[in-house]
Amino acid sequence: MSRKTIIAGNWKMNKTPKEAEALLGEVLPKAAGAACEVVVCTPYVDLPTACRVAAGSKVKVGAQNVHFEASGAFTGEISTGMLNELGVAYVIIGHSERREYFAETDETVSKKIGAALAAGILPILCVGESLEQREQNVTSEHIRTQIKVALRNVSAADMPKVVIAYEPIWAIGTGKTATSAQAQEVCQMVRETVKECFDAAVADSVSILYGGSMNAKNAAELLAQPDIDGGLIGGASLKAEDFGKIIAAAG
Ligand code: PGA
């Protein structure tokens, strides 16, 4: 099993460029000896600073969104070429907040994954169910659809570059973490779905992260699950101390 363990911070709409420089300055020494891949996904305006500060370190920089067109009349959007020039390595695609507040669909997510891969930027595809969907017992149908549509145009050769983050919407920013058994159950189903779309070898090579109130206390147990290969961390990634502990928990 050769897949990467990844601890990725999602700063969301937090930190000005100056604040980003300070936080990253605290994160770098904590990531220096990390056995896992460490990523920080910052707001767009922080990316130049983050790429400069993280250059030559263990920390890779990610964006939180990207547009699927290369250029043109798309006011307010950012292209893969713009991210490439800065040295951005990863991009979060289809986060539930983008889907909920900015009308992103499985269709646009699919196009964005294609654009990221074509540009050599590693996509972190987010999937996850709402509380209502969990209560109605349609979690796996919902997530299987999200994955199948998102990965529809991805080749088997490109799949090892795709990271999938399972983020139950009811656990995001709520302090209510999925139990390790719940998280493992869905992450295993995610891997099964990738196997159905491609094959066992591809499914085995894909890193699947858990996200949703992962913190310094619960990280080790979640990360010990066989199908959880890392975490996508919001709130706790804004505190270097906590983020450092999660990185350490990933071994
Ligand atoms: P949280 O956010 O860790 O604050 O729950 C996770 C995410 O939305 O990626």
Residues whose N, C-alpha, C, O or C-beta is under 5 A from the ligand:
A	BS01	PGA	N10 A171 I172 G173 T174 G211 G212 S213 M214 L232 I233 G234 G235 A236
